Amino acid sequence: MKSNDTFFKLKVINDFLSATAIARDNLLNECTGRGGTDPVILMRRFRMLSQLSQFEADTIKKIYNLGSDHDVDSIMSGLHNLLNRVKIITDRDA
């Protein structure tokens, strides 16, 4: 594996995990805020937290196993798609 490949994998994982950490903090804040008095909000936020954690684990495995045949543009496009998936998982209107 080339060091460039490793760098881009680490960059994608770092950006991805930073985005999911922000989403997780928001969900936890909602659980302690409004979720403490509304069982439906609490249930939905716990479901979102669970789905977010599973998505993180699956994504880290995929990035680690990513071959070296990807160029920078496809990696950055993939990161954009991952960040959109985080928004979908944590969508409050779903």
MMTF fields as JSON, N, C-alpha, C and O atoms, coordinates in Angstrom:
{
  "mmtfVersion": "1.0.0",
  "mmtfProducer": "UNKNOWN",
  "numBonds": 375,
  "numAtoms": 376,
  "numGroups": 94,
  "numChains": 1,
  "numModels": 1,
  "chainsPerModel": [1],
  "groupsPerChain": [94],
  "chainIdList": ["A"],
  "bondAtomList": [4, 2, 8, 6, 12, 10, 16, 14, 20, 18, 24, 22, 28, 26, 32, 30, 36, 34, 40, 38, 44, 42, 48, 46, 52, 50, 56, 54, 60, 58, 64, 62, 68, 66, 72, 70, 76, 74, 80, 78, 84, 82, 88, 86, 92, 90, 96, 94, 100, 98, 104, 102, 108, 106, 112, 110, 116, 114, 120, 118, 124, 122, 128, 126, 132, 130, 136, 134, 140, 138, 144, 142, 148, 146, 152, 150, 156, 154, 160, 158, 164, 162, 168, 166, 172, 170, 176, 174, 180, 178, 184, 182, 188, 186, 192, 190, 196, 194, 200, 198, 204, 202, 208, 206, 212, 210, 216, 214, 220, 218, 224, 222, 228, 226, 232, 230, 236, 234, 240, 238, 244, 242, 248, 246, 252, 250, 256, 254, 260, 258, 264, 262, 268, 266, 272, 270, 276, 274, 280, 278, 284, 282, 288, 286, 292, 290, 296, 294, 300, 298, 304, 302, 308, 306, 312, 310, 316, 314, 320, 318, 324, 322, 328, 326, 332, 330, 336, 334, 340, 338, 344, 342, 348, 346, 352, 350, 356, 354, 360, 358, 364, 362, 368, 366, 372, 370],
  "bondOrderList": [1, 1, 1, 1, 1, 1, 1, 1, 1, 1, 1, 1, 1, 1, 1, 1, 1, 1, 1, 1, 1, 1, 1, 1, 1, 1, 1, 1, 1, 1, 1, 1, 1, 1, 1, 1, 1, 1, 1, 1, 1, 1, 1, 1, 1, 1, 1, 1, 1, 1, 1, 1, 1, 1, 1, 1, 1, 1, 1, 1, 1, 1, 1, 1, 1, 1, 1, 1, 1, 1, 1, 1, 1, 1, 1, 1, 1, 1, 1, 1, 1, 1, 1, 1, 1, 1, 1, 1, 1, 1, 1, 1, 1],
  "groupList": [{"groupName": "MET", "atomNameList": ["N", "CA", "C", "O"], "elementList": ["N", "C", "C", "O"], "formalChargeList": [0, 0, 0, 0], "bondAtomList": [1, 0, 2, 1, 3, 2], "bondOrderList": [1, 1, 2], "singleLetterCode": "M", "chemCompType": "L-PEPTIDE LINKING"}, {"groupName": "LYS", "atomNameList": ["N", "CA", "C", "O"], "elementList": ["N", "C", "C", "O"], "formalChargeList": [0, 0, 0, 0], "bondAtomList": [1, 0, 2, 1, 3, 2], "bondOrderList": [1, 1, 2], "singleLetterCode": "K", "chemCompType": "L-PEPTIDE LINKING"}, {"groupName": "SER", "atomNameList": ["N", "CA", "C", "O"], "elementList": ["N", "C", "C", "O"], "formalChargeList": [0, 0, 0, 0], "bondAtomList": [1, 0, 2, 1, 3, 2], "bondOrderList": [1, 1, 2], "singleLetterCode": "S", "chemCompType": "L-PEPTIDE LINKING"}, {"groupName": "ASN", "atomNameList": ["N", "CA", "C", "O"], "elementList": ["N", "C", "C", "O"], "formalChargeList": [0, 0, 0, 0], "bondAtomList": [1, 0, 2, 1, 3, 2], "bondOrderList": [1, 1, 2], "singleLetterCode": "N", "chemCompType": "L-PEPTIDE LINKING"}, {"groupName": "ASP", "atomNameList": ["N", "CA", "C", "O"], "elementList": ["N", "C", "C", "O"], "formalChargeList": [0, 0, 0, 0], "bondAtomList": [1, 0, 2, 1, 3, 2], "bondOrderList": [1, 1, 2], "singleLetterCode": "D", "chemCompType": "L-PEPTIDE LINKING"}, {"groupName": "THR", "atomNameList": ["N", "CA", "C", "O"], "elementList": ["N", "C", "C", "O"], "formalChargeList": [0, 0, 0, 0], "bondAtomList": [1, 0, 2, 1, 3, 2], "bondOrderList": [1, 1, 2], "singleLetterCode": "T", "chemCompType": "L-PEPTIDE LINKING"}, {"groupName": "PHE", "atomNameList": ["N", "CA", "C", "O"], "elementList": ["N", "C", "C", "O"], "formalChargeList": [0, 0, 0, 0], "bondAtomList": [1, 0, 2, 1, 3, 2], "bondOrderList": [1, 1, 2], "singleLetterCode": "F", "chemCompType": "L-PEPTIDE LINKING"}, {"groupName": "LEU", "atomNameList": ["N", "CA", "C", "O"], "elementList": ["N", "C", "C", "O"], "formalChargeList": [0, 0, 0, 0], "bondAtomList": [1, 0, 2, 1, 3, 2], "bondOrderList": [1, 1, 2], "singleLetterCode": "L", "chemCompType": "L-PEPTIDE LINKING"}, {"groupName": "VAL", "atomNameList": ["N", "CA", "C", "O"], "elementList": ["N", "C", "C", "O"], "formalChargeList": [0, 0, 0, 0], "bondAtomList": [1, 0, 2, 1, 3, 2], "bondOrderList": [1, 1, 2], "singleLetterCode": "V", "chemCompType": "L-PEPTIDE LINKING"}, {"groupName": "ILE", "atomNameList": ["N", "CA", "C", "O"], "elementList": ["N", "C", "C", "O"], "formalChargeList": [0, 0, 0, 0], "bondAtomList": [1, 0, 2, 1, 3, 2], "bondOrderList": [1, 1, 2], "singleLetterCode": "I", "chemCompType": "L-PEPTIDE LINKING"}, {"groupName": "ALA", "atomNameList": ["N", "CA", "C", "O"], "elementList": ["N", "C", "C", "O"], "formalChargeList": [0, 0, 0, 0], "bondAtomList": [1, 0, 2, 1, 3, 2], "bondOrderList": [1, 1, 2], "singleLetterCode": "A", "chemCompType": "L-PEPTIDE LINKING"}, {"groupName": "ARG", "atomNameList": ["N", "CA", "C", "O"], "elementList": ["N", "C", "C", "O"], "formalChargeList": [0, 0, 0, 0], "bondAtomList": [1, 0, 2, 1, 3, 2], "bondOrderList": [1, 1, 2], "singleLetterCode": "R", "chemCompType": "L-PEPTIDE LINKING"}, {"groupName": "GLU", "atomNameList": ["N", "CA", "C", "O"], "elementList": ["N", "C", "C", "O"], "formalChargeList": [0, 0, 0, 0], "bondAtomList": [1, 0, 2, 1, 3, 2], "bondOrderList": [1, 1, 2], "singleLetterCode": "E", "chemCompType": "L-PEPTIDE LINKING"}, {"groupName": "CYS", "atomNameList": ["N", "CA", "C", "O"], "elementList": ["N", "C", "C", "O"], "formalChargeList": [0, 0, 0, 0], "bondAtomList": [1, 0, 2, 1, 3, 2], "bondOrderList": [1, 1, 2], "singleLetterCode": "C", "chemCompType": "L-PEPTIDE LINKING"}, {"groupName": "GLY", "atomNameList": ["N", "CA", "C", "O"], "elementList": ["N", "C", "C", "O"], "formalChargeList": [0, 0, 0, 0], "bondAtomList": [1, 0, 2, 1, 3, 2], "bondOrderList": [1, 1, 2], "singleLetterCode": "G", "chemCompType": "PEPTIDE LINKING"}, {"groupName": "PRO", "atomNameList": ["N", "CA", "C", "O"], "elementList": ["N", "C", "C", "O"], "formalChargeList": [0, 0, 0, 0], "bondAtomList": [1, 0, 2, 1, 3, 2], "bondOrderList": [1, 1, 2], "singleLetterCode": "P", "chemCompType": "L-PEPTIDE LINKING"}, {"groupName": "GLN", "atomNameList": ["N", "CA", "C", "O"], "elementList": ["N", "C", "C", "O"], "formalChargeList": [0, 0, 0, 0], "bondAtomList": [1, 0, 2, 1, 3, 2], "bondOrderList": [1, 1, 2], "singleLetterCode": "Q", "chemCompType": "L-PEPTIDE LINKING"}, {"groupName": "TYR", "atomNameList": ["N", "CA", "C", "O"], "elementList": ["N", "C", "C", "O"], "formalChargeList": [0, 0, 0, 0], "bondAtomList": [1, 0, 2, 1, 3, 2], "bondOrderList": [1, 1, 2], "singleLetterCode": "Y", "chemCompType": "L-PEPTIDE LINKING"}, {"groupName": "HIS", "atomNameList": ["N", "CA", "C", "O"], "elementList": ["N", "C", "C", "O"], "formalChargeList": [0, 0, 0, 0], "bondAtomList": [1, 0, 2, 1, 3, 2], "bondOrderList": [1, 1, 2], "singleLetterCode": "H", "chemCompType": "L-PEPTIDE LINKING"}],
  "groupTypeList": [0, 1, 2, 3, 4, 5, 6, 6, 1, 7, 1, 8, 9, 3, 4, 6, 7, 2, 10, 5, 10, 9, 10, 11, 4, 3, 7, 7, 3, 12, 13, 5, 14, 11, 14, 14, 5, 4, 15, 8, 9, 7, 0, 11, 11, 6, 11, 0, 7, 2, 16, 7, 2, 16, 6, 12, 10, 4, 5, 9, 1, 1, 9, 17, 3, 7, 14, 2, 4, 18, 4, 8, 4, 2, 9, 0, 2, 14, 7, 18, 3, 7, 7, 3, 11, 8, 1, 9, 9, 5, 4, 11, 4, 10],
  "groupIdList": [1, 2, 3, 4, 5, 6, 7, 8, 9, 10, 11, 12, 13, 14, 15, 16, 17, 18, 19, 20, 21, 22, 23, 24, 25, 26, 27, 28, 29, 30, 31, 32, 33, 34, 35, 36, 37, 38, 39, 40, 41, 42, 43, 44, 45, 46, 47, 48, 49, 50, 51, 52, 53, 54, 55, 56, 57, 58, 59, 60, 61, 62, 63, 64, 65, 66, 67, 68, 69, 70, 71, 72, 73, 74, 75, 76, 77, 78, 79, 80, 81, 82, 83, 84, 85, 86, 87, 88, 89, 90, 91, 92, 93, 94],
  "secStructList": [7, 7, 2, 2, 2, 2, 2, 2, 2, 2, 2, 2, 2, 2, 2, 2, 2, 2, 2, 2, 2, 2, 2, 2, 2, 2, 2, 2, 2, 2, 2, 2, 6, 6, 6, 6, 6, 7, 2, 2, 2, 2, 2, 2, 2, 2, 2, 2, 2, 2, 2, 2, 2, 2, 2, 2, 2, 2, 2, 2, 2, 2, 2, 2, 6, 7, 7, 6, 6, 7, 7, 2, 2, 2, 2, 2, 2, 2, 2, 2, 2, 2, 2, 2, 2, 2, 2, 2, 2, 6, 7, 6, 6, 7],
  "xCoordList": [0.851, 0.0, 0.896, 1.855, 0.585, 1.339, 0.97, -0.139, 1.918, 1.658, 0.55, -0.176, 0.416, -0.667, -2.027, -2.95, -2.144, -3.396, -3.729, -4.871, -2.729, -2.934, -3.348, -4.252, -2.701, -3.039, -4.502, -5.22, -4.94, -6.316, -7.325, -8.399, -6.992, -7.882, -8.031, -9.138, -6.911, -6.957, -7.688, -8.4, -7.513, -8.211, -9.719, -10.49, -10.137, -11.563, -12.13, -13.203, -11.417, -11.902, -11.988, -12.96, -10.988, -11.0, -12.19, -12.903, -12.4, -13.524, -14.866, -15.791, -14.961, -16.192, -16.507, -17.635, -15.509, -15.735, -15.991, -16.719, -15.406, -15.703, -17.165, -17.825, -17.669, -19.074, -20.015, -21.041, -19.667, -20.547, -20.488, -21.475, -19.358, -19.258, -20.178, -20.83, -20.229, -21.122, -22.576, -23.383, -22.9, -24.272, -24.63, -25.743, -23.698, -23.942, -24.159, -25.059, -23.341, -23.507, -24.872, -25.523, -25.303, -26.62, -27.731, -28.674, -27.62, -28.629, -28.647, -29.716, -27.481, -27.412, -27.971, -28.645, -27.691, -28.245, -29.767, -30.447, -30.289, -31.741, -32.337, -33.448, -31.593, -32.077, -32.164, -33.141, -31.165, -31.172, -32.069, -32.541, -32.304, -33.174, -34.634, -35.304, -35.113, -36.531, -36.85, -37.985, -35.868, -36.115, -36.446, -37.092, -36.006, -36.296, -37.767, -38.231, -38.509, -39.938, -40.813, -42.018, -40.229, -41.004, -40.448, -39.369, -41.165, -40.645, -40.486, -39.638, -41.273, -41.152, -39.839, -39.133, -39.508, -38.241, -37.079, -36.12, -37.167, -36.104, -35.899, -34.761, -36.969, -36.887, -36.258, -35.402, -36.687, -36.153, -34.676, -33.903, -34.282, -32.871, -31.991, -30.88, -32.477, -31.71, -31.577, -30.517, -32.627, -32.559, -31.545, -30.749, -31.571, -30.618, -29.185, -28.284, -28.969, -27.629, -27.138, -25.972, -28.017, -27.662, -27.31, -26.307, -28.138, -27.884, -26.601, -25.851, -26.353, -25.148, -23.9, -22.916, -23.937, -22.794, -22.532, -21.38, -23.582, -23.425, -22.872, -22.01, -23.369, -22.889, -21.41, -20.643, -21.008, -19.601, -18.725, -17.718, -19.11, -18.309, -18.189, -17.099, -19.284, -19.269, -18.404, -17.663, -18.5, -17.756, -16.255, -15.46, -15.866, -14.438, -13.853, -12.748, -14.575, -14.114, -13.966, -12.988, -14.951, -14.904, -13.727, -13.05, -13.484, -12.373, -11.043, -10.142, -10.922, -9.687, -9.416, -8.273, -10.458, -10.307, -10.322, -10.238, -10.427, -10.478, -9.184, -8.09, -9.319, -8.159, -7.457, -7.959, -6.312, -5.517, -5.882, -5.191, -6.958, -7.332, -8.261, -8.818, -8.442, -9.309, -8.467, -7.398, -8.965, -8.26, -8.817, -9.793, -8.193, -8.562, -10.0, -10.73, -10.41, -11.774, -12.821, -13.833, -12.588, -13.565, -13.583, -14.636, -12.429, -12.382, -13.131, -13.889, -12.933, -13.618, -15.111, -15.925, -15.469, -16.885, -17.502, -18.636, -16.759, -17.218, -17.414, -18.368, -16.509, -16.654, -17.916, -18.644, -18.176, -19.392, -20.636, -21.588, -20.625, -21.753, -21.905, -23.024, -20.787, -20.846, -21.473, -22.297, -21.078, -21.621, -23.111, -23.862, -23.538, -24.971, -25.723, -26.845, -25.117, -25.746, -25.918, -26.915, -24.935, -25.049, -26.267, -27.016, -26.467, -27.625, -28.934, -29.923, -28.932, -30.129, -30.439, -31.595, -29.418, -29.609, -30.166, -31.004, -29.698, -30.105, -31.208, -31.435, -31.887, -32.978, -34.145, -34.697, -34.511, -35.596, -36.973, -37.943, -37.081, -38.375, -38.689, -39.754, -37.764, -37.962, -38.929, -39.203],
  "yCoordList": [-1.172, 0.0, 1.235, 1.314, 2.173, 3.41, 4.299, 4.221, 5.152, 6.04, 7.037, 7.482, 7.391, 8.285, 7.652, 8.322, 6.366, 5.651, 5.677, 5.919, 5.427, 5.435, 6.813, 6.939, 7.845, 9.209, 9.517, 10.042, 9.199, 9.512, 8.676, 9.168, 7.437, 6.618, 7.241, 7.344, 7.652, 8.261, 9.599, 9.935, 10.349, 11.638, 11.409, 12.108, 10.445, 10.149, 9.662, 10.101, 8.754, 8.252, 9.38, 9.461, 10.249, 11.365, 12.292, 12.651, 12.674, 13.567, 12.89, 13.518, 11.63, 10.875, 10.762, 11.019, 10.377, 10.216, 11.552, 11.605, 12.621, 13.951, 14.304, 14.834, 14.01, 14.295, 13.436, 13.919, 12.161, 11.297, 11.655, 11.477, 12.151, 12.573, 13.762, 13.824, 14.695, 15.85, 15.387, 15.84, 14.485, 13.966, 13.217, 13.354, 12.431, 11.671, 12.615, 12.396, 13.664, 14.638, 15.311, 15.513, 15.655, 16.273, 15.323, 15.736, 14.061, 13.075, 12.884, 12.793, 12.823, 12.656, 13.874, 13.738, 15.061, 16.272, 16.288, 16.723, 15.818, 15.743, 14.699, 14.872, 13.621, 12.601, 13.171, 12.931, 13.911, 14.443, 15.665, 15.979, 16.348, 17.519, 17.131, 16.938, 17.02, 16.702, 15.234, 14.885, 14.372, 12.938, 12.469, 11.437, 13.22, 12.831, 12.897, 12.221, 13.71, 13.843, 13.243, 13.082, 12.913, 12.37, 10.999, 10.917, 9.93, 8.587, 8.291, 7.481, 8.923, 8.689, 9.274, 8.628, 10.496, 11.111, 10.266, 10.022, 9.823, 9.011, 7.722, 7.357, 7.042, 5.797, 6.046, 5.281, 7.111, 7.405, 7.781, 7.363, 8.555, 8.949, 7.745, 7.642, 6.833, 5.617, 4.775, 4.204, 4.695, 3.958, 4.605, 3.911, 5.932, 6.64, 6.427, 6.233, 6.462, 6.223, 4.826, 4.642, 3.855, 2.483, 2.349, 1.731, 2.927, 2.855, 3.6, 3.157, 4.714, 5.49, 4.692, 4.684, 4.034, 3.224, 2.064, 1.77, 1.41, 0.305, 0.801, 0.159, 1.939, 2.525, 2.897, 2.689, 3.444, 3.777, 2.531, 2.53, 1.484, 0.259, -0.331, -0.724, -0.392, -0.932, -0.077, -0.602, 1.23, 2.147, 2.063, 2.09, 1.961, 1.848, 0.588, 0.622, -0.507, -1.752, -1.583, -2.041, -0.92, -0.728, 0.157, -0.121, 1.21, 2.113, 1.379, 1.532, 0.595, -0.155, -1.116, -1.262, -1.765, -2.745, -2.137, -2.866, -0.826, -0.14, -0.375, -0.199, -0.766, -1.024, 0.252, 1.351, 0.109, 1.272, 1.769, 2.625, 1.243, 1.639, 2.846, 3.166, 3.524, 4.691, 5.961, 6.054, 6.931, 8.201, 9.153, 8.837, 10.309, 11.286, 11.751, 11.892, 11.989, 12.47, 11.452, 11.826, 10.181, 9.173, 9.014, 8.756, 9.166, 9.083, 10.255, 10.066, 11.454, 12.631, 12.574, 13.017, 12.044, 11.846, 10.834, 11.003, 9.795, 8.794, 9.39, 9.046, 10.287, 10.954, 11.8, 11.808, 12.504, 13.321, 12.433, 12.8, 11.285, 10.344, 9.817, 9.661, 9.544, 9.072, 10.125, 9.805, 11.382, 12.452, 12.647, 12.98, 12.443, 12.505, 11.367, 11.561, 10.183, 9.049, 9.323, 8.918, 10.018, 10.384, 11.282, 11.122, 12.223, 13.105, 12.33, 12.633, 11.34, 10.512, 9.705, 9.619, 9.124, 8.309, 9.158, 8.696, 10.392, 11.245, 12.229, 13.202, 11.991, 12.872, 12.779, 11.701, 13.899, 13.931, 13.81, 13.531, 14.011, 13.965, 12.591, 12.389, 11.665, 10.337, 9.499, 8.358],
  "zCoordList": [0.0, 0.0, 0.0, 0.767, -0.844, -0.91, 0.267, 0.794, 0.677, 1.803, 1.462, 2.351, 0.186, -0.242, 0.032, 0.496, -0.257, -0.002, 1.486, 1.876, 2.298, 3.744, 4.215, 5.042, 3.704, 4.092, 3.777, 4.627, 2.581, 2.191, 2.98, 3.325, 3.261, 4.088, 5.478, 6.007, 6.057, 7.386, 7.369, 8.315, 6.307, 6.18, 6.095, 6.751, 5.299, 5.16, 6.485, 6.898, 7.159, 8.441, 9.46, 10.211, 9.493, 10.436, 10.191, 11.128, 8.947, 8.624, 8.901, 9.415, 8.563, 8.786, 10.277, 10.699, 11.07, 12.504, 13.196, 14.188, 12.689, 13.24, 13.015, 13.909, 11.824, 11.511, 12.345, 12.824, 12.519, 13.309, 14.792, 15.505, 15.264, 16.666, 16.934, 17.976, 16.002, 16.143, 16.136, 16.947, 15.218, 15.14, 16.42, 16.928, 16.942, 18.173, 19.354, 20.166, 19.455, 20.534, 20.467, 21.493, 19.258, 19.103, 19.543, 20.218, 19.165, 19.565, 21.08, 21.683, 21.686, 23.142, 23.87, 24.891, 23.344, 23.948, 23.858, 24.788, 22.748, 22.598, 23.551, 24.051, 23.797, 24.739, 26.15, 26.859, 26.55, 27.911, 28.038, 29.13, 26.938, 26.967, 26.877, 27.892, 25.667, 25.436, 25.631, 25.955, 25.438, 25.527, 26.926, 27.107, 27.911, 29.281, 29.615, 30.534, 28.875, 29.152, 28.061, 28.255, 26.929, 25.806, 25.422, 24.835, 25.743, 25.461, 23.974, 23.601, 23.125, 21.684, 21.169, 20.394, 21.596, 21.198, 21.696, 20.963, 22.936, 23.517, 22.717, 22.422, 22.369, 21.604, 20.224, 19.778, 19.564, 18.222, 18.273, 17.411, 19.262, 19.371, 19.676, 19.156, 20.516, 20.784, 19.515, 19.262, 18.729, 17.463, 16.532, 15.899, 16.445, 15.589, 16.064, 15.248, 17.381, 17.926, 17.571, 17.222, 17.661, 17.329, 15.844, 15.489, 14.995, 13.553, 13.183, 12.312, 13.835, 13.564, 13.95, 13.21, 15.084, 15.522, 14.57, 14.251, 14.121, 13.181, 11.848, 11.249, 11.393, 10.143, 10.261, 9.321, 11.405, 11.631, 11.525, 10.816, 12.226, 12.229, 10.82, 10.404, 10.1, 8.738, 7.819, 6.989, 7.969, 7.103, 7.366, 6.426, 8.624, 8.947, 8.316, 7.776, 8.378, 7.75, 6.236, 5.645, 5.615, 4.164, 3.766, 2.776, 4.522, 4.194, 4.358, 3.533, 5.403, 5.626, 4.47, 4.037, 3.973, 2.907, 1.509, 0.521, 1.412, 0.124, -0.646, -0.11, -1.883, -2.716, -3.141, -2.905, -3.758, -4.164, -5.557, -6.11, -6.129, -7.484, -7.508, -8.558, -6.373, -6.307, -6.392, -5.789, -7.147, -7.225, -6.167, -5.488, -6.036, -5.01, -5.186, -4.205, -6.418, -6.665, -6.215, -5.623, -6.489, -6.084, -4.565, -3.982, -3.925, -2.459, -1.84, -0.89, -2.359, -1.819, -2.118, -1.307, -3.254, -3.572, -2.622, -2.173, -2.321, -1.367, 0.018, 0.717, 0.418, 1.715, 1.738, 2.731, 0.66, 0.564, 0.705, 1.394, 0.063, 0.167, 1.595, 2.082, 2.263, 3.648, 4.555, 5.412, 4.363, 5.196, 4.939, 5.856, 3.705, 3.405, 4.089, 4.556, 4.152, 4.837, 6.326, 6.924, 6.931, 8.348, 8.536, 9.5, 7.618, 7.698, 7.548, 8.216, 6.676, 6.47, 7.738, 8.152, 8.346, 9.549, 10.689, 11.463, 10.785, 11.906, 11.535, 12.254, 10.436, 9.994, 10.964, 11.183, 11.535, 12.518, 11.893, 12.598, 10.599, 9.919, 9.315, 8.73, 9.461, 8.861, 9.65, 9.278]
}
